[in-house]
Amino acid sequence: MRLGLFDTAVLIAYLFIVALIGFIAGRREKKTARGYFLAGSRLPWYAIGLSMVASSISTEQFIGEVGFAYSHGLAVANWEWAVFPALTVFLWILVPLYIRGRITTMPEYLERRFGVGVRTIFAVLTIISYAIVNMALVLYSGGLALNHIFNIPFMWCVVLLAAVTGAYTIYGGLSSVVWTDAFQCALLLLGGLFIFVRGLWAVDGGLTAILAGGDRAHLILPADHPELPWTAMLTLATSTCIWYYGTNQYINQRVLGAKNEWHAQMGVVFCGFLGVFLALAVSFPGMIAYAMDPLLEDPDTAYPYLVLRLVPKSLQGLLLAALLGAIMSTISSLLNSTATVYTIDIHQRFIRPNASHAQLIRAGRFAALITMLVGVACVPLTSMWKHIFAYCQEVWVLMAGPVVAVFLVGAFWKEATNAAAITVMLLCFPLITLPYLQRTFPFLPGPFANILVLGGLVFVASVILMVAVSLATPARKKTGLDNTIWTKSMLVLPRETAGRRLPLVNSRVFWWVVVGLIYGAIYVYFW
């Protein structure tokens, strides 16, 4: 692909604007640790929602999910549309716990609820998974996409992405991440929706032909489907998605930096609303590519194929800017969240308890740099999977079960103990290696060979183990810390926040019901 002068200018201007926004936004927030890591707790709801969506979209979606949908059809849209149960748990259960406790990191909440042991384990798990799984995936898929489109050497693509994104993220912290995400999110959605609309016109028969009939035309597939049975989708909705949104630092850190609880929750509502359009932008293009050419050698090249076939040359630079935005927003979120977890949960806790704000910020920047380098080193691991989208899903689903069990049992049941939380959380380390072993030396029998289905069983077993060990061990003595156990009173906003809003237009319940009805209508139509 050869870009014209206009397309090249668009790409260069895009990179310049994103970097400029990042440096300007981060300039005033890098003086204190809370300002650097949580944007000074000044984020409004619309920036939170846009940033959550932008951080969740990367080449994992634009390359991986499009390729996965090319191979499997409409059921892949569950990754965008089956999020409503998880976002409901996050919105009404976990957000009040985090905001009222003034939590900075997810491990910090676990220490307040259980003790320092489980906090440390989860912090180490978070850093390892972000560097080895998330960062490696984003760099690999981003480099692959740019290599396919521009024929630039793979590692040059990786270095360029890492250098530009790392510069403003390491400099400015969460403010840089959120405001660049807000700018990029609109471009991400518009770029994906443009491909969707052009595809509807380009394929004879429109949506009917794109859905193709058979299993490819349904969201819910029978239990004997080899890749995406309904049991796997149930695991996705009740375990993986709750982990991804409710306990995942690099997604929910912008919620922790909200102005107040109302802004935090309305940001989640806005994220849920935008999620309705995500499947059209990152799942349906895969089905469009299949309708146009069902014989592509590599499904993960479906998105570049659509850009070349459907997008006028005068707009290709803009669409490629959207792809760059997807990559950069996720890299920036991963770097900032890893820096936050390392600095707050490990460096300040064990290495320099009395560190100044400047020393904490330097430690965070160092952690972000190391994360980037480790991610580059682990890039070859992703090539073990046929679909890069399947890579992250299979690793995440086994790790998600124990984590979600610890958070939810701990939030709802005051008798859950520190020993139980540590026991269940430690399961994550052997489980995270299981998908790699299965790919190298297949040994799981029958239905257990489907890692997504196995993840559901791991989640149920983790809940049972959490309860059993709690009953067998003494509870931790109370430390006087509040807001670690959820109560019905948390459904009501604090008085100082609740008095500032109109009764309906700004009602969290009203808008969440609207979003739920939209998702319900989608499943009724596409079931």
KOLVEXTOR-343399 format. One record per residue (C-alpha): x, y, z; chain; residue number from 1. Coordinates in steps of 0.2 Angstrom, whole numbers, plus 5000, padded with zeros to 4 digits. Last residue first. Example, Ala and Ser with C-alpha at 12.3 -4.5 7.8 and 13.67 -1.06 7.14 Angstrom:
<atoms>
<atom <5068; 4995; 5036>; "A"; 2>
<atom <5062; 4978; 5039>; "A"; 1>
</atoms>
This chain:
<atoms>
<atom <4847; 4926; 5096>; "A"; 527>
<atom <4850; 4941; 5085>; "A"; 526>
<atom <4833; 4951; 5087>; "A"; 525>
<atom <4830; 4946; 5105>; "A"; 524>
<atom <4848; 4949; 5110>; "A"; 523>
<atom <4849; 4966; 5102>; "A"; 522>
<atom <4832; 4971; 5111>; "A"; 521>
<atom <4840; 4966; 5128>; "A"; 520>
<atom <4855; 4976; 5124>; "A"; 519>
<atom <4844; 4992; 5121>; "A"; 518>
<atom <4833; 4988; 5136>; "A"; 517>
<atom <4849; 4988; 5147>; "A"; 516>
<atom <4855; 5004; 5140>; "A"; 515>
<atom <4838; 5012; 5144>; "A"; 514>
<atom <4838; 5004; 5162>; "A"; 513>
<atom <4855; 5011; 5165>; "A"; 512>
<atom <4849; 5029; 5159>; "A"; 511>
<atom <4835; 5029; 5172>; "A"; 510>
<atom <4845; 5021; 5186>; "A"; 509>
<atom <4859; 5034; 5185>; "A"; 508>
<atom <4847; 5048; 5185>; "A"; 507>
<atom <4853; 5064; 5177>; "A"; 506>
<atom <4839; 5068; 5166>; "A"; 505>
<atom <4827; 5061; 5179>; "A"; 504>
<atom <4828; 5069; 5196>; "A"; 503>
<atom <4840; 5084; 5192>; "A"; 502>
<atom <4856; 5083; 5201>; "A"; 501>
<atom <4866; 5092; 5214>; "A"; 500>
<atom <4859; 5085; 5230>; "A"; 499>
<atom <4865; 5067; 5227>; "A"; 498>
<atom <4884; 5072; 5228>; "A"; 497>
<atom <4884; 5079; 5245>; "A"; 496>
<atom <4871; 5067; 5252>; "A"; 495>
<atom <4881; 5051; 5246>; "A"; 494>
<atom <4873; 5042; 5232>; "A"; 493>
<atom <4860; 5029; 5236>; "A"; 492>
<atom <4864; 5011; 5230>; "A"; 491>
<atom <4878; 5011; 5243>; "A"; 490>
<atom <4864; 5009; 5257>; "A"; 489>
<atom <4861; 4992; 5251>; "A"; 488>
<atom <4877; 4986; 5258>; "A"; 487>
<atom <4894; 4981; 5251>; "A"; 486>
<atom <4908; 4976; 5262>; "A"; 485>
<atom <4925; 4986; 5261>; "A"; 484>
<atom <4917; 5003; 5264>; "A"; 483>
<atom <4925; 5007; 5281>; "A"; 482>
<atom <4942; 5004; 5288>; "A"; 481>
<atom <4942; 5001; 5307>; "A"; 480>
<atom <4955; 4987; 5306>; "A"; 479>
<atom <4943; 4972; 5310>; "A"; 478>
<atom <4952; 4956; 5315>; "A"; 477>
<atom <4954; 4944; 5300>; "A"; 476>
<atom <4942; 4929; 5300>; "A"; 475>
<atom <4947; 4913; 5307>; "A"; 474>
<atom <4949; 4898; 5295>; "A"; 473>
<atom <4939; 4883; 5290>; "A"; 472>
<atom <4923; 4893; 5285>; "A"; 471>
<atom <4934; 4904; 5274>; "A"; 470>
<atom <4943; 4889; 5266>; "A"; 469>
<atom <4926; 4882; 5260>; "A"; 468>
<atom <4919; 4899; 5254>; "A"; 467>
<atom <4934; 4903; 5244>; "A"; 466>
<atom <4935; 4885; 5237>; "A"; 465>
<atom <4917; 4885; 5232>; "A"; 464>
<atom <4919; 4902; 5223>; "A"; 463>
<atom <4935; 4896; 5215>; "A"; 462>
<atom <4927; 4880; 5209>; "A"; 461>
<atom <4913; 4890; 5200>; "A"; 460>
<atom <4926; 4901; 5192>; "A"; 459>
<atom <4937; 4887; 5186>; "A"; 458>
<atom <4922; 4878; 5179>; "A"; 457>
<atom <4918; 4894; 5169>; "A"; 456>
<atom <4936; 4895; 5163>; "A"; 455>
<atom <4935; 4877; 5157>; "A"; 454>
<atom <4922; 4882; 5145>; "A"; 453>
<atom <4933; 4896; 5138>; "A"; 452>
<atom <4948; 4884; 5138>; "A"; 451>
<atom <4939; 4872; 5126>; "A"; 450>
<atom <4950; 4856; 5129>; "A"; 449>
<atom <4940; 4853; 5145>; "A"; 448>
<atom <4926; 4847; 5134>; "A"; 447>
<atom <4935; 4831; 5129>; "A"; 446>
<atom <4952; 4829; 5138>; "A"; 445>
<atom <4966; 4842; 5142>; "A"; 444>
<atom <4983; 4836; 5136>; "A"; 443>
<atom <4989; 4846; 5121>; "A"; 442>
<atom <5007; 4849; 5123>; "A"; 441>
<atom <5012; 4866; 5116>; "A"; 440>
<atom <4995; 4874; 5114>; "A"; 439>
<atom <4989; 4866; 5130>; "A"; 438>
<atom <5005; 4871; 5139>; "A"; 437>
<atom <5003; 4889; 5134>; "A"; 436>
<atom <4985; 4889; 5139>; "A"; 435>
<atom <4989; 4881; 5156>; "A"; 434>
<atom <5002; 4894; 5161>; "A"; 433>
<atom <4990; 4907; 5168>; "A"; 432>
<atom <4982; 4893; 5178>; "A"; 431>
<atom <4998; 4890; 5188>; "A"; 430>
<atom <4999; 4908; 5193>; "A"; 429>
<atom <4980; 4911; 5195>; "A"; 428>
<atom <4978; 4898; 5209>; "A"; 427>
<atom <4987; 4909; 5221>; "A"; 426>
<atom <4972; 4920; 5221>; "A"; 425>
<atom <4961; 4906; 5228>; "A"; 424>
<atom <4973; 4902; 5243>; "A"; 423>
<atom <4977; 4921; 5247>; "A"; 422>
<atom <4958; 4925; 5247>; "A"; 421>
<atom <4954; 4910; 5258>; "A"; 420>
<atom <4968; 4914; 5271>; "A"; 419>
<atom <4962; 4932; 5271>; "A"; 418>
<atom <4945; 4927; 5276>; "A"; 417>
<atom <4927; 4928; 5269>; "A"; 416>
<atom <4915; 4930; 5284>; "A"; 415>
<atom <4909; 4947; 5278>; "A"; 414>
<atom <4901; 4940; 5263>; "A"; 413>
<atom <4896; 4952; 5248>; "A"; 412>
<atom <4912; 4961; 5244>; "A"; 411>
<atom <4924; 4947; 5248>; "A"; 410>
<atom <4914; 4934; 5239>; "A"; 409>
<atom <4914; 4946; 5224>; "A"; 408>
<atom <4932; 4951; 5224>; "A"; 407>
<atom <4940; 4934; 5228>; "A"; 406>
<atom <4928; 4925; 5216>; "A"; 405>
<atom <4932; 4938; 5202>; "A"; 404>
<atom <4951; 4935; 5204>; "A"; 403>
<atom <4949; 4916; 5205>; "A"; 402>
<atom <4939; 4915; 5188>; "A"; 401>
<atom <4948; 4929; 5179>; "A"; 400>
<atom <4965; 4920; 5177>; "A"; 399>
<atom <4957; 4906; 5168>; "A"; 398>
<atom <4948; 4917; 5156>; "A"; 397>
<atom <4962; 4929; 5153>; "A"; 396>
<atom <4974; 4917; 5145>; "A"; 395>
<atom <4961; 4910; 5133>; "A"; 394>
<atom <4954; 4927; 5129>; "A"; 393>
<atom <4972; 4934; 5126>; "A"; 392>
<atom <4977; 4921; 5113>; "A"; 391>
<atom <4959; 4919; 5105>; "A"; 390>
<atom <4961; 4937; 5098>; "A"; 389>
<atom <4978; 4933; 5091>; "A"; 388>
<atom <4970; 4919; 5080>; "A"; 387>
<atom <4980; 4905; 5075>; "A"; 386>
<atom <4989; 4905; 5092>; "A"; 385>
<atom <5008; 4901; 5096>; "A"; 384>
<atom <5012; 4918; 5087>; "A"; 383>
<atom <5007; 4927; 5103>; "A"; 382>
<atom <5022; 4920; 5113>; "A"; 381>
<atom <5034; 4929; 5100>; "A"; 380>
<atom <5029; 4946; 5108>; "A"; 379>
<atom <5037; 4942; 5125>; "A"; 378>
<atom <5053; 4952; 5123>; "A"; 377>
<atom <5043; 4968; 5117>; "A"; 376>
<atom <5031; 4966; 5132>; "A"; 375>
<atom <5046; 4965; 5144>; "A"; 374>
<atom <5053; 4981; 5136>; "A"; 373>
<atom <5037; 4991; 5138>; "A"; 372>
<atom <5034; 4985; 5156>; "A"; 371>
<atom <5052; 4990; 5160>; "A"; 370>
<atom <5048; 5008; 5154>; "A"; 369>
<atom <5032; 5009; 5164>; "A"; 368>
<atom <5040; 5003; 5180>; "A"; 367>
<atom <5053; 5017; 5178>; "A"; 366>
<atom <5040; 5030; 5175>; "A"; 365>
<atom <5031; 5024; 5191>; "A"; 364>
<atom <5047; 5025; 5201>; "A"; 363>
<atom <5050; 5042; 5195>; "A"; 362>
<atom <5032; 5047; 5200>; "A"; 361>
<atom <5035; 5040; 5217>; "A"; 360>
<atom <5051; 5049; 5220>; "A"; 359>
<atom <5043; 5066; 5215>; "A"; 358>
<atom <5029; 5063; 5227>; "A"; 357>
<atom <5041; 5059; 5241>; "A"; 356>
<atom <5046; 5041; 5247>; "A"; 355>
<atom <5042; 5037; 5265>; "A"; 354>
<atom <5038; 5019; 5262>; "A"; 353>
<atom <5052; 5016; 5250>; "A"; 352>
<atom <5054; 4998; 5245>; "A"; 351>
<atom <5040; 4988; 5253>; "A"; 350>
<atom <5023; 4998; 5252>; "A"; 349>
<atom <5029; 5013; 5242>; "A"; 348>
<atom <5037; 5002; 5229>; "A"; 347>
<atom <5025; 4987; 5229>; "A"; 346>
<atom <5007; 4993; 5230>; "A"; 345>
<atom <5008; 5011; 5226>; "A"; 344>
<atom <5022; 5012; 5213>; "A"; 343>
<atom <5020; 4995; 5205>; "A"; 342>
<atom <5001; 4997; 5203>; "A"; 341>
<atom <5002; 5014; 5197>; "A"; 340>
<atom <5016; 5011; 5184>; "A"; 339>
<atom <5006; 4996; 5178>; "A"; 338>
<atom <4991; 5006; 5176>; "A"; 337>
<atom <5000; 5020; 5166>; "A"; 336>
<atom <5009; 5008; 5154>; "A"; 335>
<atom <4993; 4998; 5151>; "A"; 334>
<atom <4983; 5013; 5148>; "A"; 333>
<atom <4995; 5021; 5136>; "A"; 332>
<atom <4997; 5005; 5126>; "A"; 331>
<atom <4978; 5003; 5125>; "A"; 330>
<atom <4976; 5021; 5118>; "A"; 329>
<atom <4991; 5019; 5106>; "A"; 328>
<atom <4985; 5004; 5097>; "A"; 327>
<atom <4967; 5010; 5095>; "A"; 326>
<atom <4973; 5027; 5089>; "A"; 325>
<atom <4985; 5019; 5077>; "A"; 324>
<atom <4970; 5010; 5069>; "A"; 323>
<atom <4960; 5026; 5069>; "A"; 322>
<atom <4975; 5035; 5060>; "A"; 321>
<atom <4974; 5021; 5047>; "A"; 320>
<atom <4956; 5025; 5044>; "A"; 319>
<atom <4961; 5044; 5042>; "A"; 318>
<atom <4975; 5040; 5030>; "A"; 317>
<atom <4963; 5029; 5020>; "A"; 316>
<atom <4951; 5043; 5017>; "A"; 315>
<atom <4958; 5050; 5001>; "A"; 314>
<atom <4961; 5033; 4995>; "A"; 313>
<atom <4943; 5028; 4996>; "A"; 312>
<atom <4940; 5015; 5009>; "A"; 311>
<atom <4931; 4999; 5004>; "A"; 310>
<atom <4944; 4987; 4997>; "A"; 309>
<atom <4961; 4993; 5005>; "A"; 308>
<atom <4953; 4996; 5022>; "A"; 307>
<atom <4943; 4980; 5020>; "A"; 306>
<atom <4959; 4970; 5017>; "A"; 305>
<atom <4968; 4978; 5032>; "A"; 304>
<atom <4953; 4973; 5043>; "A"; 303>
<atom <4953; 4955; 5036>; "A"; 302>
<atom <4972; 4952; 5038>; "A"; 301>
<atom <4969; 4942; 5055>; "A"; 300>
<atom <4959; 4929; 5045>; "A"; 299>
<atom <4975; 4923; 5036>; "A"; 298>
<atom <4973; 4915; 5019>; "A"; 297>
<atom <4958; 4924; 5014>; "A"; 296>
<atom <4946; 4912; 5006>; "A"; 295>
<atom <4928; 4919; 5011>; "A"; 294>
<atom <4930; 4935; 5001>; "A"; 293>
<atom <4917; 4948; 5001>; "A"; 292>
<atom <4905; 4939; 5013>; "A"; 291>
<atom <4920; 4935; 5024>; "A"; 290>
<atom <4926; 4953; 5024>; "A"; 289>
<atom <4908; 4959; 5029>; "A"; 288>
<atom <4908; 4946; 5043>; "A"; 287>
<atom <4925; 4953; 5050>; "A"; 286>
<atom <4918; 4970; 5048>; "A"; 285>
<atom <4903; 4965; 5059>; "A"; 284>
<atom <4914; 4962; 5074>; "A"; 283>
<atom <4925; 4978; 5077>; "A"; 282>
<atom <4914; 4993; 5072>; "A"; 281>
<atom <4896; 4986; 5073>; "A"; 280>
<atom <4901; 4977; 5089>; "A"; 279>
<atom <4907; 4993; 5096>; "A"; 278>
<atom <4890; 5002; 5093>; "A"; 277>
<atom <4881; 4995; 5108>; "A"; 276>
<atom <4897; 4997; 5119>; "A"; 275>
<atom <4895; 5016; 5118>; "A"; 274>
<atom <4880; 5014; 5129>; "A"; 273>
<atom <4889; 5004; 5142>; "A"; 272>
<atom <4904; 5016; 5142>; "A"; 271>
<atom <4891; 5030; 5145>; "A"; 270>
<atom <4884; 5020; 5160>; "A"; 269>
<atom <4901; 5017; 5167>; "A"; 268>
<atom <4905; 5036; 5165>; "A"; 267>
<atom <4888; 5039; 5174>; "A"; 266>
<atom <4895; 5029; 5188>; "A"; 265>
<atom <4911; 5038; 5191>; "A"; 264>
<atom <4903; 5055; 5188>; "A"; 263>
<atom <4890; 5051; 5201>; "A"; 262>
<atom <4903; 5045; 5213>; "A"; 261>
<atom <4914; 5060; 5213>; "A"; 260>
<atom <4926; 5070; 5202>; "A"; 259>
<atom <4932; 5053; 5194>; "A"; 258>
<atom <4950; 5047; 5196>; "A"; 257>
<atom <4945; 5030; 5201>; "A"; 256>
<atom <4934; 5028; 5186>; "A"; 255>
<atom <4949; 5032; 5175>; "A"; 254>
<atom <4958; 5017; 5184>; "A"; 253>
<atom <4944; 5006; 5178>; "A"; 252>
<atom <4951; 4999; 5162>; "A"; 251>
<atom <4970; 4997; 5166>; "A"; 250>
<atom <4967; 4992; 5184>; "A"; 249>
<atom <4956; 4977; 5179>; "A"; 248>
<atom <4944; 4972; 5194>; "A"; 247>
<atom <4927; 4977; 5188>; "A"; 246>
<atom <4929; 4979; 5169>; "A"; 245>
<atom <4939; 4965; 5164>; "A"; 244>
<atom <4936; 4954; 5179>; "A"; 243>
<atom <4917; 4956; 5177>; "A"; 242>
<atom <4919; 4953; 5158>; "A"; 241>
<atom <4929; 4937; 5161>; "A"; 240>
<atom <4917; 4929; 5174>; "A"; 239>
<atom <4899; 4931; 5171>; "A"; 238>
<atom <4897; 4936; 5153>; "A"; 237>
<atom <4912; 4927; 5146>; "A"; 236>
<atom <4908; 4911; 5156>; "A"; 235>
<atom <4890; 4912; 5149>; "A"; 234>
<atom <4898; 4914; 5132>; "A"; 233>
<atom <4908; 4898; 5134>; "A"; 232>
<atom <4893; 4889; 5140>; "A"; 231>
<atom <4884; 4895; 5124>; "A"; 230>
<atom <4896; 4886; 5113>; "A"; 229>
<atom <4910; 4896; 5104>; "A"; 228>
<atom <4924; 4885; 5098>; "A"; 227>
<atom <4918; 4867; 5095>; "A"; 226>
<atom <4899; 4870; 5095>; "A"; 225>
<atom <4892; 4856; 5105>; "A"; 224>
<atom <4883; 4867; 5118>; "A"; 223>
<atom <4873; 4876; 5104>; "A"; 222>
<atom <4877; 4894; 5098>; "A"; 221>
<atom <4870; 4910; 5105>; "A"; 220>
<atom <4874; 4926; 5095>; "A"; 219>
<atom <4867; 4918; 5079>; "A"; 218>
<atom <4870; 4921; 5060>; "A"; 217>
<atom <4887; 4911; 5058>; "A"; 216>
<atom <4878; 4896; 5065>; "A"; 215>
<atom <4868; 4894; 5049>; "A"; 214>
<atom <4865; 4909; 5039>; "A"; 213>
<atom <4877; 4921; 5030>; "A"; 212>
<atom <4875; 4936; 5042>; "A"; 211>
<atom <4883; 4947; 5029>; "A"; 210>
<atom <4871; 4941; 5016>; "A"; 209>
<atom <4856; 4946; 5026>; "A"; 208>
<atom <4865; 4963; 5031>; "A"; 207>
<atom <4866; 4968; 5013>; "A"; 206>
<atom <4861; 4957; 4999>; "A"; 205>
<atom <4875; 4961; 4988>; "A"; 204>
<atom <4890; 4967; 4999>; "A"; 203>
<atom <4897; 4984; 4995>; "A"; 202>
<atom <4883; 4994; 5003>; "A"; 201>
<atom <4883; 4985; 5019>; "A"; 200>
<atom <4902; 4986; 5019>; "A"; 199>
<atom <4903; 5004; 5017>; "A"; 198>
<atom <4892; 5006; 5033>; "A"; 197>
<atom <4902; 4994; 5043>; "A"; 196>
<atom <4919; 5002; 5037>; "A"; 195>
<atom <4913; 5019; 5042>; "A"; 194>
<atom <4907; 5012; 5059>; "A"; 193>
<atom <4925; 5006; 5062>; "A"; 192>
<atom <4932; 5023; 5058>; "A"; 191>
<atom <4919; 5033; 5067>; "A"; 190>
<atom <4921; 5022; 5083>; "A"; 189>
<atom <4940; 5024; 5083>; "A"; 188>
<atom <4940; 5042; 5078>; "A"; 187>
<atom <4928; 5046; 5092>; "A"; 186>
<atom <4938; 5036; 5105>; "A"; 185>
<atom <4954; 5045; 5100>; "A"; 184>
<atom <4950; 5062; 5107>; "A"; 183>
<atom <4944; 5055; 5123>; "A"; 182>
<atom <4959; 5043; 5124>; "A"; 181>
<atom <4971; 5057; 5122>; "A"; 180>
<atom <4961; 5065; 5137>; "A"; 179>
<atom <4962; 5050; 5148>; "A"; 178>
<atom <4980; 5044; 5145>; "A"; 177>
<atom <4987; 5062; 5147>; "A"; 176>
<atom <4977; 5064; 5163>; "A"; 175>
<atom <4983; 5047; 5169>; "A"; 174>
<atom <5001; 5050; 5169>; "A"; 173>
<atom <5010; 5065; 5160>; "A"; 172>
<atom <5028; 5060; 5155>; "A"; 171>
<atom <5027; 5041; 5155>; "A"; 170>
<atom <5011; 5043; 5144>; "A"; 169>
<atom <5017; 5056; 5133>; "A"; 168>
<atom <5033; 5047; 5128>; "A"; 167>
<atom <5027; 5029; 5129>; "A"; 166>
<atom <5014; 5032; 5115>; "A"; 165>
<atom <5027; 5040; 5103>; "A"; 164>
<atom <5041; 5028; 5107>; "A"; 163>
<atom <5031; 5012; 5108>; "A"; 162>
<atom <5022; 5014; 5092>; "A"; 161>
<atom <5038; 5018; 5083>; "A"; 160>
<atom <5047; 5004; 5090>; "A"; 159>
<atom <5034; 4991; 5086>; "A"; 158>
<atom <5032; 4997; 5068>; "A"; 157>
<atom <5051; 4996; 5066>; "A"; 156>
<atom <5051; 4979; 5073>; "A"; 155>
<atom <5039; 4973; 5059>; "A"; 154>
<atom <5048; 4980; 5044>; "A"; 153>
<atom <5037; 4992; 5035>; "A"; 152>
<atom <5026; 4984; 5022>; "A"; 151>
<atom <5014; 4998; 5024>; "A"; 150>
<atom <4997; 4989; 5027>; "A"; 149>
<atom <5003; 4972; 5032>; "A"; 148>
<atom <5018; 4978; 5043>; "A"; 147>
<atom <5006; 4991; 5051>; "A"; 146>
<atom <4994; 4977; 5056>; "A"; 145>
<atom <5007; 4965; 5062>; "A"; 144>
<atom <5016; 4979; 5072>; "A"; 143>
<atom <5000; 4983; 5081>; "A"; 142>
<atom <4995; 4964; 5083>; "A"; 141>
<atom <5012; 4961; 5091>; "A"; 140>
<atom <5013; 4977; 5101>; "A"; 139>
<atom <4996; 4975; 5108>; "A"; 138>
<atom <4998; 4956; 5112>; "A"; 137>
<atom <5015; 4958; 5121>; "A"; 136>
<atom <5008; 4972; 5131>; "A"; 135>
<atom <4992; 4962; 5137>; "A"; 134>
<atom <5000; 4945; 5140>; "A"; 133>
<atom <5018; 4947; 5146>; "A"; 132>
<atom <5018; 4964; 5153>; "A"; 131>
<atom <5000; 4966; 5159>; "A"; 130>
<atom <4999; 4948; 5166>; "A"; 129>
<atom <5015; 4950; 5176>; "A"; 128>
<atom <5010; 4967; 5183>; "A"; 127>
<atom <4993; 4961; 5188>; "A"; 126>
<atom <4999; 4945; 5196>; "A"; 125>
<atom <5012; 4954; 5206>; "A"; 124>
<atom <4999; 4967; 5212>; "A"; 123>
<atom <4987; 4952; 5216>; "A"; 122>
<atom <4999; 4943; 5226>; "A"; 121>
<atom <5004; 4959; 5236>; "A"; 120>
<atom <4986; 4963; 5240>; "A"; 119>
<atom <4982; 4945; 5245>; "A"; 118>
<atom <4996; 4946; 5258>; "A"; 117>
<atom <4993; 4964; 5265>; "A"; 116>
<atom <4976; 4960; 5272>; "A"; 115>
<atom <4958; 4955; 5268>; "A"; 114>
<atom <4946; 4970; 5264>; "A"; 113>
<atom <4958; 4984; 5266>; "A"; 112>
<atom <4972; 4974; 5258>; "A"; 111>
<atom <4960; 4969; 5243>; "A"; 110>
<atom <4956; 4987; 5240>; "A"; 109>
<atom <4974; 4992; 5238>; "A"; 108>
<atom <4976; 4978; 5226>; "A"; 107>
<atom <4963; 4986; 5215>; "A"; 106>
<atom <4973; 5003; 5215>; "A"; 105>
<atom <4970; 5021; 5221>; "A"; 104>
<atom <4955; 5017; 5232>; "A"; 103>
<atom <4946; 5032; 5240>; "A"; 102>
<atom <4936; 5020; 5250>; "A"; 101>
<atom <4920; 5029; 5245>; "A"; 100>
<atom <4925; 5028; 5227>; "A"; 99>
<atom <4931; 5010; 5227>; "A"; 98>
<atom <4916; 5002; 5236>; "A"; 97>
<atom <4903; 5013; 5227>; "A"; 96>
<atom <4911; 5007; 5210>; "A"; 95>
<atom <4911; 4989; 5215>; "A"; 94>
<atom <4892; 4985; 5218>; "A"; 93>
<atom <4881; 4996; 5207>; "A"; 92>
<atom <4891; 5000; 5192>; "A"; 91>
<atom <4904; 4986; 5192>; "A"; 90>
<atom <4890; 4973; 5194>; "A"; 89>
<atom <4879; 4981; 5181>; "A"; 88>
<atom <4895; 4982; 5169>; "A"; 87>
<atom <4897; 4964; 5171>; "A"; 86>
<atom <4879; 4960; 5167>; "A"; 85>
<atom <4879; 4972; 5152>; "A"; 84>
<atom <4895; 4965; 5144>; "A"; 83>
<atom <4887; 4952; 5133>; "A"; 82>
<atom <4886; 4964; 5119>; "A"; 81>
<atom <4905; 4968; 5115>; "A"; 80>
<atom <4913; 4950; 5117>; "A"; 79>
<atom <4896; 4943; 5112>; "A"; 78>
<atom <4899; 4950; 5095>; "A"; 77>
<atom <4910; 4935; 5092>; "A"; 76>
<atom <4894; 4925; 5090>; "A"; 75>
<atom <4890; 4934; 5074>; "A"; 74>
<atom <4902; 4925; 5063>; "A"; 73>
<atom <4916; 4912; 5067>; "A"; 72>
<atom <4931; 4914; 5055>; "A"; 71>
<atom <4928; 4932; 5050>; "A"; 70>
<atom <4922; 4936; 5067>; "A"; 69>
<atom <4939; 4930; 5074>; "A"; 68>
<atom <4948; 4941; 5061>; "A"; 67>
<atom <4938; 4956; 5066>; "A"; 66>
<atom <4942; 4952; 5084>; "A"; 65>
<atom <4961; 4950; 5081>; "A"; 64>
<atom <4964; 4965; 5069>; "A"; 63>
<atom <4953; 4979; 5075>; "A"; 62>
<atom <4949; 4971; 5091>; "A"; 61>
<atom <4966; 4965; 5098>; "A"; 60>
<atom <4972; 4979; 5087>; "A"; 59>
<atom <4965; 4990; 5102>; "A"; 58>
<atom <4949; 4994; 5109>; "A"; 57>
<atom <4947; 4992; 5128>; "A"; 56>
<atom <4957; 5008; 5131>; "A"; 55>
<atom <4946; 5018; 5119>; "A"; 54>
<atom <4930; 5012; 5128>; "A"; 53>
<atom <4936; 5016; 5145>; "A"; 52>
<atom <4943; 5033; 5139>; "A"; 51>
<atom <4926; 5038; 5131>; "A"; 50>
<atom <4916; 5033; 5147>; "A"; 49>
<atom <4928; 5042; 5159>; "A"; 48>
<atom <4929; 5058; 5148>; "A"; 47>
<atom <4910; 5059; 5147>; "A"; 46>
<atom <4909; 5057; 5166>; "A"; 45>
<atom <4921; 5071; 5171>; "A"; 44>
<atom <4939; 5067; 5178>; "A"; 43>
<atom <4945; 5078; 5192>; "A"; 42>
<atom <4952; 5066; 5205>; "A"; 41>
<atom <4969; 5073; 5203>; "A"; 40>
<atom <4972; 5064; 5187>; "A"; 39>
<atom <4973; 5047; 5196>; "A"; 38>
<atom <4991; 5042; 5194>; "A"; 37>
<atom <5000; 5059; 5191>; "A"; 36>
<atom <4988; 5070; 5202>; "A"; 35>
<atom <4988; 5057; 5215>; "A"; 34>
<atom <5007; 5056; 5215>; "A"; 33>
<atom <5009; 5075; 5215>; "A"; 32>
<atom <5017; 5087; 5203>; "A"; 31>
<atom <5013; 5078; 5187>; "A"; 30>
<atom <4995; 5084; 5185>; "A"; 29>
<atom <4998; 5101; 5177>; "A"; 28>
<atom <5008; 5095; 5162>; "A"; 27>
<atom <4999; 5079; 5159>; "A"; 26>
<atom <4985; 5087; 5148>; "A"; 25>
<atom <4997; 5097; 5138>; "A"; 24>
<atom <5009; 5083; 5135>; "A"; 23>
<atom <4995; 5071; 5130>; "A"; 22>
<atom <4986; 5083; 5119>; "A"; 21>
<atom <5002; 5087; 5110>; "A"; 20>
<atom <5006; 5069; 5108>; "A"; 19>
<atom <4989; 5065; 5101>; "A"; 18>
<atom <4990; 5081; 5089>; "A"; 17>
<atom <5007; 5076; 5082>; "A"; 16>
<atom <5002; 5058; 5079>; "A"; 15>
<atom <4987; 5064; 5070>; "A"; 14>
<atom <4996; 5077; 5060>; "A"; 13>
<atom <5008; 5064; 5054>; "A"; 12>
<atom <4994; 5052; 5049>; "A"; 11>
<atom <4984; 5065; 5040>; "A"; 10>
<atom <4999; 5072; 5031>; "A"; 9>
<atom <5003; 5054; 5024>; "A"; 8>
<atom <4985; 5052; 5019>; "A"; 7>
<atom <4986; 5069; 5009>; "A"; 6>
<atom <5003; 5065; 5001>; "A"; 5>
<atom <4997; 5048; 4995>; "A"; 4>
<atom <5000; 5032; 5004>; "A"; 3>
<atom <5007; 5017; 4995>; "A"; 2>
<atom <5000; 5000; 5000>; "A"; 1>
</atoms>
